[in-house]
Amino acid sequence: MGKEKYPLSQFKYLVTRIEQVSLLQKHRNWTGNDDTDHHYHIAIPRSHDPLFLHLFWKRGKHKAAEFVGTYKLNIGALLSEGYIRADGEDTVRVRICHTSDDLLYIQTKSGKHALAIAELSNTQPVTKKYK
């Protein structure tokens, strides 16, 4: 059996990996860092649904950022399934965490259910600029 690729296909209604980045017009660049409690979180407007995201991760303050992937996050579906939380009337809080199994997850907080979106051992240090 081959190695699983995250996010798993049964969760494509929540999160999908975008392979043809050149087709994107509007997206955000996020860089998580293991030195900041192994997670990254931000409040975003609910109107940014879907959210297109270039995700990077640093394994430490002095380490190079690794490009993880480009994702389409379905904000409404993630909220209704409990993977993200409301943060006021018009915003949601998206949290991505890096755990000891070397996976990145979307999760509201530690101990809650989580959705695996990437394996960091498959990433490479950034060698080109992403806009």
Backbone as XML, in Angstrom:
<?xml version="1.0"?>
<chain id="A" units="angstrom">
  <residue number="1" name="MET">
    <atom name="N" x="0.846" y="-1.171" z="0.000"/>
    <atom name="CA" x="0.000" y="0.000" z="0.000"/>
    <atom name="C" x="0.892" y="1.234" z="0.000"/>
  </residue>
  <residue number="2" name="GLY">
    <atom name="N" x="0.567" y="2.240" z="-0.821"/>
    <atom name="CA" x="1.357" y="3.458" z="-0.940"/>
    <atom name="C" x="1.172" y="4.371" z="0.261"/>
  </residue>
  <residue number="3" name="LYS">
    <atom name="N" x="2.069" y="5.306" z="0.368"/>
    <atom name="CA" x="2.010" y="6.282" z="1.453"/>
    <atom name="C" x="0.824" y="7.215" z="1.243"/>
  </residue>
  <residue number="4" name="GLU">
    <atom name="N" x="0.111" y="7.524" z="2.333"/>
    <atom name="CA" x="-1.060" y="8.387" z="2.231"/>
    <atom name="C" x="-0.632" y="9.832" z="2.031"/>
  </residue>
  <residue number="5" name="LYS">
    <atom name="N" x="-1.403" y="10.544" z="1.220"/>
    <atom name="CA" x="-1.148" y="11.951" z="0.960"/>
    <atom name="C" x="-2.228" y="12.771" z="1.649"/>
  </residue>
  <residue number="6" name="TYR">
    <atom name="N" x="-1.801" y="13.763" z="2.358"/>
    <atom name="CA" x="-2.739" y="14.591" z="3.121"/>
    <atom name="C" x="-3.057" y="15.867" z="2.374"/>
  </residue>
  <residue number="7" name="PRO">
    <atom name="N" x="-4.252" y="16.385" z="2.542"/>
    <atom name="CA" x="-5.367" y="15.809" z="3.292"/>
    <atom name="C" x="-5.941" y="14.598" z="2.568"/>
  </residue>
  <residue number="8" name="LEU">
    <atom name="N" x="-6.504" y="13.683" z="3.330"/>
    <atom name="CA" x="-7.089" y="12.478" z="2.745"/>
    <atom name="C" x="-8.289" y="12.839" z="1.881"/>
  </residue>
  <residue number="9" name="SER">
    <atom name="N" x="-8.527" y="12.042" z="0.845"/>
    <atom name="CA" x="-9.561" y="12.370" z="-0.149"/>
    <atom name="C" x="-10.965" y="12.454" z="0.441"/>
  </residue>
  <residue number="10" name="GLN">
    <atom name="N" x="-11.256" y="11.725" z="1.498"/>
    <atom name="CA" x="-12.607" y="11.793" z="2.074"/>
    <atom name="C" x="-12.890" y="13.135" z="2.745"/>
  </residue>
  <residue number="11" name="PHE">
    <atom name="N" x="-11.859" y="13.978" z="2.906"/>
    <atom name="CA" x="-12.044" y="15.300" z="3.506"/>
    <atom name="C" x="-11.940" y="16.428" z="2.483"/>
  </residue>
  <residue number="12" name="LYS">
    <atom name="N" x="-12.045" y="16.096" z="1.182"/>
    <atom name="CA" x="-11.873" y="17.124" z="0.157"/>
    <atom name="C" x="-12.967" y="18.188" z="0.185"/>
  </residue>
  <residue number="13" name="TYR">
    <atom name="N" x="-14.092" y="17.899" z="0.807"/>
    <atom name="CA" x="-15.126" y="18.936" z="0.949"/>
    <atom name="C" x="-14.726" y="19.977" z="1.998"/>
  </residue>
  <residue number="14" name="LEU">
    <atom name="N" x="-13.715" y="19.660" z="2.814"/>
    <atom name="CA" x="-13.216" y="20.589" z="3.831"/>
    <atom name="C" x="-11.948" y="21.308" z="3.380"/>
  </residue>
  <residue number="15" name="VAL">
    <atom name="N" x="-10.981" y="20.526" z="2.902"/>
    <atom name="CA" x="-9.672" y="21.058" z="2.499"/>
    <atom name="C" x="-9.171" y="20.279" z="1.299"/>
  </residue>
  <residue number="16" name="THR">
    <atom name="N" x="-8.664" y="20.994" z="0.302"/>
    <atom name="CA" x="-8.025" y="20.334" z="-0.838"/>
    <atom name="C" x="-6.679" y="20.983" z="-1.098"/>
  </residue>
  <residue number="17" name="ARG">
    <atom name="N" x="-5.767" y="20.165" z="-1.572"/>
    <atom name="CA" x="-4.445" y="20.656" z="-1.963"/>
    <atom name="C" x="-4.529" y="21.084" z="-3.419"/>
  </residue>
  <residue number="18" name="ILE">
    <atom name="N" x="-4.003" y="22.270" z="-3.705"/>
    <atom name="CA" x="-4.025" y="22.822" z="-5.065"/>
    <atom name="C" x="-2.658" y="22.579" z="-5.694"/>
  </residue>
  <residue number="19" name="GLU">
    <atom name="N" x="-2.635" y="21.886" z="-6.816"/>
    <atom name="CA" x="-1.368" y="21.597" z="-7.484"/>
    <atom name="C" x="-1.001" y="22.667" z="-8.512"/>
  </residue>
  <residue number="20" name="GLN">
    <atom name="N" x="-1.995" y="23.298" z="-9.137"/>
    <atom name="CA" x="-1.729" y="24.307" z="-10.165"/>
    <atom name="C" x="-1.840" y="25.705" z="-9.552"/>
  </residue>
  <residue number="21" name="VAL">
    <atom name="N" x="-0.791" y="26.088" z="-8.843"/>
    <atom name="CA" x="-0.768" y="27.344" z="-8.101"/>
    <atom name="C" x="-0.938" y="28.547" z="-9.015"/>
  </residue>
  <residue number="22" name="SER">
    <atom name="N" x="-0.486" y="28.447" z="-10.232"/>
    <atom name="CA" x="-0.549" y="29.585" z="-11.163"/>
    <atom name="C" x="-1.982" y="30.004" z="-11.466"/>
  </residue>
  <residue number="23" name="LEU">
    <atom name="N" x="-2.967" y="29.144" z="-11.178"/>
    <atom name="CA" x="-4.353" y="29.471" z="-11.454"/>
    <atom name="C" x="-4.976" y="30.370" z="-10.381"/>
  </residue>
  <residue number="24" name="LEU">
    <atom name="N" x="-4.292" y="30.508" z="-9.249"/>
    <atom name="CA" x="-4.838" y="31.295" z="-8.150"/>
    <atom name="C" x="-4.637" y="32.781" z="-8.364"/>
  </residue>
  <residue number="25" name="GLN">
    <atom name="N" x="-5.655" y="33.561" z="-8.060"/>
    <atom name="CA" x="-5.547" y="35.008" z="-8.141"/>
    <atom name="C" x="-5.368" y="35.615" z="-6.757"/>
  </residue>
  <residue number="26" name="LYS">
    <atom name="N" x="-6.192" y="35.209" z="-5.786"/>
    <atom name="CA" x="-6.116" y="35.734" z="-4.431"/>
    <atom name="C" x="-5.771" y="34.601" z="-3.474"/>
  </residue>
  <residue number="27" name="HIS">
    <atom name="N" x="-4.742" y="34.822" z="-2.682"/>
    <atom name="CA" x="-4.348" y="33.820" z="-1.700"/>
    <atom name="C" x="-3.610" y="34.515" z="-0.564"/>
  </residue>
  <residue number="28" name="ARG">
    <atom name="N" x="-3.411" y="33.783" z="0.505"/>
    <atom name="CA" x="-2.637" y="34.265" z="1.649"/>
    <atom name="C" x="-1.391" y="33.409" z="1.782"/>
  </residue>
  <residue number="29" name="ASN">
    <atom name="N" x="-0.332" y="34.017" z="2.304"/>
    <atom name="CA" x="0.892" y="33.294" z="2.651"/>
    <atom name="C" x="0.969" y="33.213" z="4.171"/>
  </residue>
  <residue number="30" name="TRP">
    <atom name="N" x="1.032" y="32.011" z="4.712"/>
    <atom name="CA" x="1.166" y="31.821" z="6.151"/>
    <atom name="C" x="2.423" y="31.013" z="6.419"/>
  </residue>
  <residue number="31" name="THR">
    <atom name="N" x="3.164" y="31.415" z="7.456"/>
    <atom name="CA" x="4.342" y="30.672" z="7.880"/>
    <atom name="C" x="4.219" y="30.340" z="9.355"/>
  </residue>
  <residue number="32" name="GLY">
    <atom name="N" x="4.083" y="29.062" z="9.650"/>
    <atom name="CA" x="4.075" y="28.603" z="11.036"/>
    <atom name="C" x="5.501" y="28.381" z="11.498"/>
  </residue>
  <residue number="33" name="ASN">
    <atom name="N" x="5.695" y="28.290" z="12.819"/>
    <atom name="CA" x="7.035" y="28.172" z="13.372"/>
    <atom name="C" x="6.959" y="27.329" z="14.640"/>
  </residue>
  <residue number="34" name="ASP">
    <atom name="N" x="7.778" y="26.292" z="14.703"/>
    <atom name="CA" x="7.780" y="25.435" z="15.884"/>
    <atom name="C" x="8.202" y="26.178" z="17.145"/>
  </residue>
  <residue number="35" name="ASP">
    <atom name="N" x="8.901" y="27.284" z="17.020"/>
    <atom name="CA" x="9.295" y="28.069" z="18.194"/>
    <atom name="C" x="8.130" y="28.851" z="18.794"/>
  </residue>
  <residue number="36" name="THR">
    <atom name="N" x="7.000" y="28.915" z="18.104"/>
    <atom name="CA" x="5.823" y="29.597" z="18.653"/>
    <atom name="C" x="4.764" y="28.546" z="18.996"/>
  </residue>
  <residue number="37" name="ASP">
    <atom name="N" x="5.112" y="27.698" z="19.959"/>
    <atom name="CA" x="4.205" y="26.665" z="20.476"/>
    <atom name="C" x="3.719" y="25.673" z="19.429"/>
  </residue>
  <residue number="38" name="HIS">
    <atom name="N" x="4.452" y="25.490" z="18.385"/>
    <atom name="CA" x="4.135" y="24.491" z="17.350"/>
    <atom name="C" x="2.779" y="24.723" z="16.688"/>
  </residue>
  <residue number="39" name="HIS">
    <atom name="N" x="2.304" y="25.968" z="16.687"/>
    <atom name="CA" x="1.059" y="26.234" z="15.976"/>
    <atom name="C" x="1.051" y="27.663" z="15.432"/>
  </residue>
  <residue number="40" name="TYR">
    <atom name="N" x="0.133" y="27.880" z="14.497"/>
    <atom name="CA" x="-0.079" y="29.193" z="13.897"/>
    <atom name="C" x="-1.586" y="29.387" z="13.850"/>
  </residue>
  <residue number="41" name="HIS">
    <atom name="N" x="-2.044" y="30.557" z="14.284"/>
    <atom name="CA" x="-3.478" y="30.815" z="14.196"/>
    <atom name="C" x="-3.717" y="32.281" z="13.863"/>
  </residue>
  <residue number="42" name="ILE">
    <atom name="N" x="-4.846" y="32.505" z="13.211"/>
    <atom name="CA" x="-5.194" y="33.851" z="12.785"/>
    <atom name="C" x="-6.710" y="33.940" z="12.605"/>
  </residue>
  <residue number="43" name="ALA">
    <atom name="N" x="-7.239" y="35.117" z="12.869"/>
    <atom name="CA" x="-8.663" y="35.383" z="12.614"/>
    <atom name="C" x="-8.803" y="35.872" z="11.178"/>
  </residue>
  <residue number="44" name="ILE">
    <atom name="N" x="-9.765" y="35.327" z="10.480"/>
    <atom name="CA" x="-10.022" y="35.747" z="9.103"/>
    <atom name="C" x="-11.511" y="36.033" z="8.931"/>
  </residue>
  <residue number="45" name="PRO">
    <atom name="N" x="-11.860" y="36.934" z="8.021"/>
    <atom name="CA" x="-13.284" y="37.208" z="7.768"/>
    <atom name="C" x="-13.988" y="35.969" z="7.210"/>
  </residue>
  <residue number="46" name="ARG">
    <atom name="N" x="-15.205" y="35.743" z="7.655"/>
    <atom name="CA" x="-15.996" y="34.618" z="7.130"/>
    <atom name="C" x="-16.233" y="34.750" z="5.632"/>
  </residue>
  <residue number="47" name="SER">
    <atom name="N" x="-16.194" y="35.976" z="5.148"/>
    <atom name="CA" x="-16.423" y="36.206" z="3.716"/>
    <atom name="C" x="-15.288" y="35.668" z="2.852"/>
  </residue>
  <residue number="48" name="HIS">
    <atom name="N" x="-14.159" y="35.320" z="3.441"/>
    <atom name="CA" x="-13.044" y="34.754" z="2.683"/>
    <atom name="C" x="-13.221" y="33.246" z="2.562"/>
  </residue>
  <residue number="49" name="ASP">
    <atom name="N" x="-14.339" y="32.865" z="2.011"/>
    <atom name="CA" x="-14.685" y="31.461" z="1.858"/>
    <atom name="C" x="-14.984" y="31.185" z="0.391"/>
  </residue>
  <residue number="50" name="PRO">
    <atom name="N" x="-14.173" y="30.363" z="-0.253"/>
    <atom name="CA" x="-13.070" y="29.604" z="0.311"/>
    <atom name="C" x="-11.816" y="30.475" z="0.502"/>
  </residue>
  <residue number="51" name="LEU">
    <atom name="N" x="-10.925" y="29.981" z="1.362"/>
    <atom name="CA" x="-9.646" y="30.636" z="1.614"/>
    <atom name="C" x="-8.566" y="29.857" z="0.876"/>
  </residue>
  <residue number="52" name="PHE">
    <atom name="N" x="-7.805" y="30.552" z="0.046"/>
    <atom name="CA" x="-6.682" y="29.936" z="-0.660"/>
    <atom name="C" x="-5.417" y="30.323" z="0.072"/>
  </residue>
  <residue number="53" name="LEU">
    <atom name="N" x="-4.578" y="29.333" z="0.363"/>
    <atom name="CA" x="-3.474" y="29.516" z="1.285"/>
    <atom name="C" x="-2.208" y="28.845" z="0.784"/>
  </residue>
  <residue number="54" name="HIS">
    <atom name="N" x="-1.096" y="29.620" z="0.713"/>
    <atom name="CA" x="0.250" y="29.054" z="0.542"/>
    <atom name="C" x="0.778" y="28.865" z="1.953"/>
  </residue>
  <residue number="55" name="LEU">
    <atom name="N" x="1.042" y="27.632" z="2.349"/>
    <atom name="CA" x="1.468" y="27.332" z="3.712"/>
    <atom name="C" x="2.946" y="26.967" z="3.752"/>
  </residue>
  <residue number="56" name="PHE">
    <atom name="N" x="3.656" y="27.618" z="4.665"/>
    <atom name="CA" x="5.075" y="27.363" z="4.907"/>
    <atom name="C" x="5.225" y="26.995" z="6.381"/>
  </residue>
  <residue number="57" name="TRP">
    <atom name="N" x="6.314" y="26.289" z="6.711"/>
    <atom name="CA" x="6.567" y="25.962" z="8.114"/>
    <atom name="C" x="8.059" y="26.036" z="8.389"/>
  </residue>
  <residue number="58" name="LYS">
    <atom name="N" x="8.389" y="26.582" z="9.575"/>
    <atom name="CA" x="9.773" y="26.638" z="10.044"/>
    <atom name="C" x="9.897" y="25.726" z="11.256"/>
  </residue>
  <residue number="59" name="ARG">
    <atom name="N" x="10.916" y="24.888" z="11.255"/>
    <atom name="CA" x="11.126" y="23.965" z="12.372"/>
    <atom name="C" x="11.831" y="24.648" z="13.537"/>
  </residue>
  <residue number="60" name="GLY">
    <atom name="N" x="12.121" y="25.924" z="13.404"/>
    <atom name="CA" x="12.749" y="26.708" z="14.459"/>
    <atom name="C" x="13.043" y="28.104" z="13.960"/>
  </residue>
  <residue number="61" name="LYS">
    <atom name="N" x="13.316" y="29.005" z="14.893"/>
    <atom name="CA" x="13.516" y="30.414" z="14.546"/>
    <atom name="C" x="14.617" y="30.617" z="13.509"/>
  </residue>
  <residue number="62" name="HIS">
    <atom name="N" x="15.686" y="29.847" z="13.616"/>
    <atom name="CA" x="16.829" y="30.032" z="12.730"/>
    <atom name="C" x="16.865" y="29.024" z="11.579"/>
  </residue>
  <residue number="63" name="LYS">
    <atom name="N" x="15.779" y="28.294" z="11.392"/>
    <atom name="CA" x="15.684" y="27.329" z="10.299"/>
    <atom name="C" x="15.013" y="27.980" z="9.094"/>
  </residue>
  <residue number="64" name="ALA">
    <atom name="N" x="15.304" y="27.439" z="7.919"/>
    <atom name="CA" x="14.676" y="27.936" z="6.696"/>
    <atom name="C" x="13.205" y="27.507" z="6.660"/>
  </residue>
  <residue number="65" name="ALA">
    <atom name="N" x="12.364" y="28.351" z="6.104"/>
    <atom name="CA" x="10.952" y="28.002" z="5.913"/>
    <atom name="C" x="10.854" y="26.900" z="4.862"/>
  </residue>
  <residue number="66" name="GLU">
    <atom name="N" x="9.972" y="25.949" z="5.093"/>
    <atom name="CA" x="9.715" y="24.870" z="4.141"/>
    <atom name="C" x="8.342" y="25.098" z="3.530"/>
  </residue>
  <residue number="67" name="PHE">
    <atom name="N" x="8.255" y="24.972" z="2.211"/>
    <atom name="CA" x="6.968" y="25.091" z="1.544"/>
    <atom name="C" x="6.198" y="23.797" z="1.759"/>
  </residue>
  <residue number="68" name="VAL">
    <atom name="N" x="5.027" y="23.911" z="2.362"/>
    <atom name="CA" x="4.205" y="22.746" z="2.673"/>
    <atom name="C" x="3.248" y="22.452" z="1.523"/>
  </residue>
  <residue number="69" name="GLY">
    <atom name="N" x="2.584" y="23.492" z="1.017"/>
    <atom name="CA" x="1.645" y="23.304" z="-0.071"/>
    <atom name="C" x="0.686" y="24.469" z="-0.179"/>
  </residue>
  <residue number="70" name="THR">
    <atom name="N" x="-0.132" y="24.410" z="-1.202"/>
    <atom name="CA" x="-1.178" y="25.403" z="-1.416"/>
    <atom name="C" x="-2.507" y="24.694" z="-1.225"/>
  </residue>
  <residue number="71" name="TYR">
    <atom name="N" x="-3.390" y="25.332" z="-0.455"/>
    <atom name="CA" x="-4.637" y="24.695" z="-0.047"/>
    <atom name="C" x="-5.837" y="25.586" z="-0.301"/>
  </residue>
  <residue number="72" name="LYS">
    <atom name="N" x="-6.955" y="24.935" z="-0.518"/>
    <atom name="CA" x="-8.257" y="25.597" z="-0.552"/>
    <atom name="C" x="-8.993" y="25.134" z="0.697"/>
  </residue>
  <residue number="73" name="LEU">
    <atom name="N" x="-9.264" y="26.070" z="1.611"/>
    <atom name="CA" x="-9.975" y="25.769" z="2.844"/>
    <atom name="C" x="-11.411" y="26.239" z="2.717"/>
  </residue>
  <residue number="74" name="ASN">
    <atom name="N" x="-12.342" y="25.329" z="2.900"/>
    <atom name="CA" x="-13.764" y="25.658" z="2.863"/>
    <atom name="C" x="-14.183" y="26.065" z="4.277"/>
  </residue>
  <residue number="75" name="ILE">
    <atom name="N" x="-14.173" y="27.369" z="4.501"/>
    <atom name="CA" x="-14.355" y="27.937" z="5.835"/>
    <atom name="C" x="-15.688" y="27.520" z="6.460"/>
  </residue>
  <residue number="76" name="GLY">
    <atom name="N" x="-16.784" y="27.638" z="5.730"/>
    <atom name="CA" x="-18.094" y="27.274" z="6.273"/>
    <atom name="C" x="-18.163" y="25.820" z="6.695"/>
  </residue>
  <residue number="77" name="ALA">
    <atom name="N" x="-17.622" y="24.923" z="5.870"/>
    <atom name="CA" x="-17.647" y="23.496" z="6.186"/>
    <atom name="C" x="-16.737" y="23.179" z="7.371"/>
  </residue>
  <residue number="78" name="LEU">
    <atom name="N" x="-15.539" y="23.777" z="7.406"/>
    <atom name="CA" x="-14.636" y="23.560" z="8.539"/>
    <atom name="C" x="-15.262" y="24.040" z="9.844"/>
  </residue>
  <residue number="79" name="LEU">
    <atom name="N" x="-15.972" y="25.165" z="9.784"/>
    <atom name="CA" x="-16.641" y="25.702" z="10.968"/>
    <atom name="C" x="-17.769" y="24.768" z="11.424"/>
  </residue>
  <residue number="80" name="SER">
    <atom name="N" x="-18.588" y="24.324" z="10.483"/>
    <atom name="CA" x="-19.717" y="23.463" z="10.863"/>
    <atom name="C" x="-19.253" y="22.101" z="11.377"/>
  </residue>
  <residue number="81" name="GLU">
    <atom name="N" x="-18.093" y="21.632" z="10.953"/>
    <atom name="CA" x="-17.553" y="20.343" z="11.424"/>
    <atom name="C" x="-16.737" y="20.501" z="12.711"/>
  </residue>
  <residue number="82" name="GLY">
    <atom name="N" x="-16.496" y="21.736" z="13.154"/>
    <atom name="CA" x="-15.796" y="21.968" z="14.410"/>
    <atom name="C" x="-14.280" y="21.988" z="14.334"/>
  </residue>
  <residue number="83" name="TYR">
    <atom name="N" x="-13.716" y="22.079" z="13.127"/>
    <atom name="CA" x="-12.257" y="22.132" z="12.990"/>
    <atom name="C" x="-11.702" y="23.544" z="13.179"/>
  </residue>
  <residue number="84" name="ILE">
    <atom name="N" x="-12.542" y="24.560" z="12.969"/>
    <atom name="CA" x="-12.193" y="25.944" z="13.255"/>
    <atom name="C" x="-13.319" y="26.512" z="14.111"/>
  </residue>
  <residue number="85" name="ARG">
    <atom name="N" x="-13.099" y="27.692" z="14.694"/>
    <atom name="CA" x="-14.130" y="28.238" z="15.581"/>
    <atom name="C" x="-14.481" y="29.667" z="15.202"/>
  </residue>
  <residue number="86" name="ALA">
    <atom name="N" x="-15.693" y="30.067" z="15.580"/>
    <atom name="CA" x="-16.116" y="31.450" z="15.391"/>
    <atom name="C" x="-15.273" y="32.335" z="16.301"/>
  </residue>
  <residue number="87" name="ASP">
    <atom name="N" x="-14.952" y="33.514" z="15.815"/>
    <atom name="CA" x="-14.146" y="34.473" z="16.576"/>
    <atom name="C" x="-14.786" y="35.842" z="16.388"/>
  </residue>
  <residue number="88" name="GLY">
    <atom name="N" x="-15.947" y="36.005" z="16.976"/>
    <atom name="CA" x="-16.729" y="37.203" z="16.740"/>
    <atom name="C" x="-17.820" y="36.908" z="15.729"/>
  </residue>
  <residue number="89" name="GLU">
    <atom name="N" x="-18.562" y="37.947" z="15.390"/>
    <atom name="CA" x="-19.705" y="37.773" z="14.502"/>
    <atom name="C" x="-19.323" y="37.507" z="13.047"/>
  </residue>
  <residue number="90" name="ASP">
    <atom name="N" x="-18.270" y="38.182" z="12.586"/>
    <atom name="CA" x="-17.924" y="38.108" z="11.165"/>
    <atom name="C" x="-16.588" y="37.441" z="10.879"/>
  </residue>
  <residue number="91" name="THR">
    <atom name="N" x="-15.955" y="36.837" z="11.881"/>
    <atom name="CA" x="-14.649" y="36.214" z="11.674"/>
    <atom name="C" x="-14.619" y="34.810" z="12.255"/>
  </residue>
  <residue number="92" name="VAL">
    <atom name="N" x="-13.663" y="34.037" z="11.776"/>
    <atom name="CA" x="-13.379" y="32.707" z="12.315"/>
    <atom name="C" x="-11.888" y="32.650" z="12.639"/>
  </residue>
  <residue number="93" name="ARG">
    <atom name="N" x="-11.535" y="31.740" z="13.525"/>
    <atom name="CA" x="-10.130" y="31.550" z="13.871"/>
    <atom name="C" x="-9.687" y="30.209" z="13.312"/>
  </residue>
  <residue number="94" name="VAL">
    <atom name="N" x="-8.652" y="30.258" z="12.473"/>
    <atom name="CA" x="-8.069" y="29.056" z="11.877"/>
    <atom name="C" x="-6.738" y="28.808" z="12.585"/>
  </residue>
  <residue number="95" name="ARG">
    <atom name="N" x="-6.568" y="27.589" z="13.079"/>
    <atom name="CA" x="-5.338" y="27.207" z="13.790"/>
    <atom name="C" x="-4.747" y="25.985" z="13.110"/>
  </residue>
  <residue number="96" name="ILE">
    <atom name="N" x="-3.466" y="26.064" z="12.793"/>
    <atom name="CA" x="-2.740" y="24.937" z="12.211"/>
    <atom name="C" x="-1.622" y="24.582" z="13.187"/>
  </residue>
  <residue number="97" name="CYS">
    <atom name="N" x="-1.536" y="23.312" z="13.549"/>
    <atom name="CA" x="-0.527" y="22.896" z="14.522"/>
    <atom name="C" x="0.336" y="21.759" z="13.972"/>
  </residue>
  <residue number="98" name="HIS">
    <atom name="N" x="1.569" y="21.722" z="14.460"/>
    <atom name="CA" x="2.549" y="20.694" z="14.110"/>
    <atom name="C" x="2.694" y="19.791" z="15.328"/>
  </residue>
  <residue number="99" name="THR">
    <atom name="N" x="2.437" y="18.510" z="15.168"/>
    <atom name="CA" x="2.454" y="17.578" z="16.288"/>
    <atom name="C" x="3.638" y="16.615" z="16.208"/>
  </residue>
  <residue number="100" name="SER">
    <atom name="N" x="3.798" y="15.809" z="17.242"/>
    <atom name="CA" x="4.948" y="14.908" z="17.346"/>
    <atom name="C" x="4.985" y="13.842" z="16.254"/>
  </residue>
  <residue number="101" name="ASP">
    <atom name="N" x="3.864" y="13.592" z="15.569"/>
    <atom name="CA" x="3.866" y="12.618" z="14.460"/>
    <atom name="C" x="4.324" y="13.257" z="13.148"/>
  </residue>
  <residue number="102" name="ASP">
    <atom name="N" x="4.787" y="14.508" z="13.207"/>
    <atom name="CA" x="5.307" y="15.288" z="12.082"/>
    <atom name="C" x="4.236" y="15.653" z="11.054"/>
  </residue>
  <residue number="103" name="LEU">
    <atom name="N" x="2.973" y="15.657" z="11.495"/>
    <atom name="CA" x="1.879" y="16.079" z="10.636"/>
    <atom name="C" x="1.425" y="17.479" z="11.037"/>
  </residue>
  <residue number="104" name="LEU">
    <atom name="N" x="0.869" y="18.195" z="10.071"/>
    <atom name="CA" x="0.204" y="19.464" z="10.338"/>
    <atom name="C" x="-1.291" y="19.204" z="10.343"/>
  </residue>
  <residue number="105" name="TYR">
    <atom name="N" x="-1.979" y="19.789" z="11.325"/>
    <atom name="CA" x="-3.406" y="19.600" z="11.494"/>
    <atom name="C" x="-4.116" y="20.940" z="11.584"/>
  </residue>
  <residue number="106" name="ILE">
    <atom name="N" x="-5.363" y="20.973" z="11.135"/>
    <atom name="CA" x="-6.268" y="22.073" z="11.447"/>
    <atom name="C" x="-7.035" y="21.606" z="12.677"/>
  </residue>
  <residue number="107" name="GLN">
    <atom name="N" x="-7.011" y="22.432" z="13.726"/>
    <atom name="CA" x="-7.585" y="22.039" z="15.009"/>
    <atom name="C" x="-7.891" y="23.294" z="15.823"/>
  </residue>
  <residue number="108" name="THR">
    <atom name="N" x="-9.026" y="23.342" z="16.505"/>
    <atom name="CA" x="-9.367" y="24.539" z="17.287"/>
    <atom name="C" x="-8.438" y="24.719" z="18.474"/>
  </residue>
  <residue number="109" name="LYS">
    <atom name="N" x="-8.125" y="23.630" z="19.188"/>
    <atom name="CA" x="-7.161" y="23.682" z="20.282"/>
    <atom name="C" x="-6.729" y="22.264" z="20.618"/>
  </residue>
  <residue number="110" name="SER">
    <atom name="N" x="-5.631" y="22.144" z="21.344"/>
    <atom name="CA" x="-5.110" y="20.829" z="21.721"/>
    <atom name="C" x="-6.188" y="20.017" z="22.416"/>
  </residue>
  <residue number="111" name="GLY">
    <atom name="N" x="-6.253" y="18.747" z="22.080"/>
    <atom name="CA" x="-7.222" y="17.858" z="22.688"/>
    <atom name="C" x="-8.535" y="17.748" z="21.930"/>
  </residue>
  <residue number="112" name="LYS">
    <atom name="N" x="-8.781" y="18.643" z="20.986"/>
    <atom name="CA" x="-9.995" y="18.585" z="20.169"/>
    <atom name="C" x="-9.709" y="17.765" z="18.909"/>
  </residue>
  <residue number="113" name="HIS">
    <atom name="N" x="-10.779" y="17.372" z="18.171"/>
    <atom name="CA" x="-10.546" y="16.589" z="16.957"/>
    <atom name="C" x="-9.784" y="17.447" z="15.939"/>
  </residue>
  <residue number="114" name="ALA">
    <atom name="N" x="-8.988" y="16.769" z="15.120"/>
    <atom name="CA" x="-8.064" y="17.457" z="14.223"/>
    <atom name="C" x="-8.110" y="16.846" z="12.833"/>
  </residue>
  <residue number="115" name="LEU">
    <atom name="N" x="-7.824" y="17.676" z="11.838"/>
    <atom name="CA" x="-7.837" y="17.256" z="10.435"/>
    <atom name="C" x="-6.418" y="17.377" z="9.883"/>
  </residue>
  <residue number="116" name="ALA">
    <atom name="N" x="-5.795" y="16.237" z="9.559"/>
    <atom name="CA" x="-4.434" y="16.228" z="9.014"/>
    <atom name="C" x="-4.436" y="16.805" z="7.603"/>
  </residue>
  <residue number="117" name="ILE">
    <atom name="N" x="-3.519" y="17.754" z="7.347"/>
    <atom name="CA" x="-3.451" y="18.357" z="6.014"/>
    <atom name="C" x="-2.099" y="18.162" z="5.336"/>
  </residue>
  <residue number="118" name="ALA">
    <atom name="N" x="-1.040" y="17.825" z="6.100"/>
    <atom name="CA" x="0.278" y="17.673" z="5.479"/>
    <atom name="C" x="1.219" y="16.908" z="6.397"/>
  </residue>
  <residue number="119" name="GLU">
    <atom name="N" x="2.217" y="16.288" z="5.777"/>
    <atom name="CA" x="3.302" y="15.650" z="6.511"/>
    <atom name="C" x="4.565" y="16.463" z="6.257"/>
  </residue>
  <residue number="120" name="LEU">
    <atom name="N" x="5.188" y="16.973" z="7.317"/>
    <atom name="CA" x="6.345" y="17.846" z="7.131"/>
    <atom name="C" x="7.573" y="17.127" z="6.612"/>
  </residue>
  <residue number="121" name="SER">
    <atom name="N" x="7.704" y="15.846" z="6.851"/>
    <atom name="CA" x="8.883" y="15.136" z="6.366"/>
    <atom name="C" x="8.948" y="15.105" z="4.839"/>
  </residue>
  <residue number="122" name="ASN">
    <atom name="N" x="7.845" y="15.481" z="4.167"/>
    <atom name="CA" x="7.813" y="15.517" z="2.702"/>
    <atom name="C" x="8.101" y="16.903" z="2.133"/>
  </residue>
  <residue number="123" name="THR">
    <atom name="N" x="8.485" y="17.864" z="2.976"/>
    <atom name="CA" x="8.680" y="19.238" z="2.512"/>
    <atom name="C" x="10.143" y="19.517" z="2.225"/>
  </residue>
  <residue number="124" name="GLN">
    <atom name="N" x="10.370" y="20.607" z="1.525"/>
    <atom name="CA" x="11.710" y="21.055" z="1.154"/>
    <atom name="C" x="11.890" y="22.511" z="1.559"/>
  </residue>
  <residue number="125" name="PRO">
    <atom name="N" x="13.118" y="22.927" z="1.925"/>
    <atom name="CA" x="13.338" y="24.354" z="2.182"/>
    <atom name="C" x="12.977" y="25.177" z="0.954"/>
  </residue>
  <residue number="126" name="VAL">
    <atom name="N" x="12.500" y="26.382" z="1.182"/>
    <atom name="CA" x="12.060" y="27.252" z="0.097"/>
    <atom name="C" x="13.263" y="27.718" z="-0.706"/>
  </residue>
  <residue number="127" name="THR">
    <atom name="N" x="13.193" y="27.512" z="-2.027"/>
    <atom name="CA" x="14.261" y="27.982" z="-2.914"/>
    <atom name="C" x="13.751" y="29.004" z="-3.924"/>
  </residue>
  <residue number="128" name="LYS">
    <atom name="N" x="12.433" y="29.186" z="-3.984"/>
    <atom name="CA" x="11.879" y="30.200" z="-4.891"/>
    <atom name="C" x="10.890" y="31.062" z="-4.131"/>
  </residue>
  <residue number="129" name="LYS">
    <atom name="N" x="10.623" y="32.207" z="-4.655"/>
    <atom name="CA" x="9.717" y="33.170" z="-4.022"/>
    <atom name="C" x="8.283" y="32.880" z="-4.438"/>
  </residue>
  <residue number="130" name="TYR">
    <atom name="N" x="7.372" y="32.844" z="-3.462"/>
    <atom name="CA" x="5.941" y="32.678" z="-3.734"/>
    <atom name="C" x="5.272" y="34.009" z="-3.528"/>
  </residue>
  <residue number="131" name="LYS">
    <atom name="N" x="4.440" y="34.412" z="-4.461"/>
    <atom name="CA" x="3.736" y="35.691" z="-4.364"/>
    <atom name="C" x="2.365" y="35.506" z="-3.833"/>
  </residue>
</chain>
